[in-house]
């Protein structure tokens, strides 16, 4: 813990050391640097100071370093070299640094070691509480959206799960052949009985058969010029397979020692059969371990990663300069906004938004308690897990459904094969669906399906006899009159999911929901448009998710203080107020 009184050093004495007037140098009296100073005077920096040590040489004031970096981000500057240059040339930076000139190493050490993600979040949440007291935010509603920003990784250093699965299948075939050669070697030379060694049994890896099936199908599809099938099945290589290979190598060394077989190397020297088997097993074992490492890096939630940034996932970006759908290493950046202010940010390597909503809401609960009442987001966040979380936490959902536009079409309301276009009745305390032909579909059984650690429950309904029904072709999915003549109607309904969907759909269709969707699209997408187009923030400067998060969070804090500055100087009005004026 630092013992030096950095508060007095920065807030009371620091700026008095420069003996000239800002007005003579034409620094505007409404410059955002004054707002930054005003904001920082009310912040508690004890967390930052506790992360700094007073041992060794006295470094730069950590509060001053934070002020400089924040002000640089307020002006859209993220490059450390550019900040170092401005500390020597820009009057506002010189005022913040008290005339000192920190070098790039000092900034890198400060951002890398002293300024952690938790400290950044704490400082931002302190600012949010100030905004709440001043009436700029309520923290009771959030508008959430995400975008993909390219990682600081080489574009062609990708590792694909499907490619590893393909090579793994070939490797296992090679290992299987080596096992056969090993057994033949023992039998032909009588080493099995002599050294009491049994035949080796090839180990089994679950799921590899299905991978081989997909490989074979893709070979046929390549001939017919059809699109390849995805081969991203998750395969776990347990510890037994490399150990089994090591056991065979150990057995071979036992034979070599007993028979006096010497391993040779070098040009013109012929390797004995035992040495060839040993080296081939070693090579295959190393390859197997490298594939296992790749699977561990990807985990079960990703199908790719970059060799230069292991936490970046290859994603399809909207900025496709080649216009060929090329994938690039990127991070999925989420923001939760209220009244233009970024309350939360969250960085994920997940390509979709389904799994990013709950972490953001958990951050809100941890920071401000259970004050959240409403959440507005687009269809990318609509899942049973998310909507159920909102319901359990008594948060109103204004999340658009995936089929929001489809529901407006005539085909949706006229599809007689869908349960929502059927009549219902109750028979013996059990719900019964009545099809378009007047036949009953009764409850058959209940099925459960686990996906991403969440269990979904489906109720199965079916008709006992659909023979002679003239609506069969429209009612049954993919109906084939030659093959499905005796097929009966069966449908699976996730009743919990459907109830949650209808509730969320009713909310967004209300007058309040329509207004919230307008606010969300303007505020969240407006932020991303401004960040990418005006600020040219399209690529991170740092690697790994923690450093990427800190880079974006500093940028978000800078934007928040800029917004606050514009509110104070009446350059920006509260969004809800403008809507009320418009609707009045």
Secondary structure, DSSP 8 states (H G I E B T S, - for coil): ---S-HHHIIIIIGGGGS-S-TTTTT--TT-HHHHHHHHHHT---HHHHHTS--SSS----HHHHHHHHHHHHHTT---HHHHHHHHHH-HHHHHHHTT----HHHHHHIIIIIS-HHHHHHHHHHHHHHHHHTTS--SSEEEEEEEEEE-SS-TT-EEEHHHHHHHHHHHHHHHHHHHHHHHHHHHHHTHHHHTT---------TTHHHHHHHHHHHHHHHHTT-------------HHHHHHHHHHHHHHHHHHHHHT-----STT----HHHHHHHHHHHHHHHHHHHHHHHHHHTTT-SEEESSSTT-EEEE-S--TTSS--EEEEEEEEEEEETTEEEEEEEE--SSSTTTHHHHHHHHHHHH-S---EEEE-GGG--HHHHHHHHHTT-EEEE--TTTTGGGSHHHHH-TTSGGGSEEEEETTEEEEE-TTS-EEEEEEEEEEEETTEEEEEEEEEES--TT-TTHHHHSTT--TTT-TT---EEEE-HHHHHHHHHHHHHHHSHHHHHHHHHHHHHHHHHHHIIIIIS---B-SS-SHHHHHHHHHHHHHHHHHHHHHHHHTTSS--HHHHHHHHH-
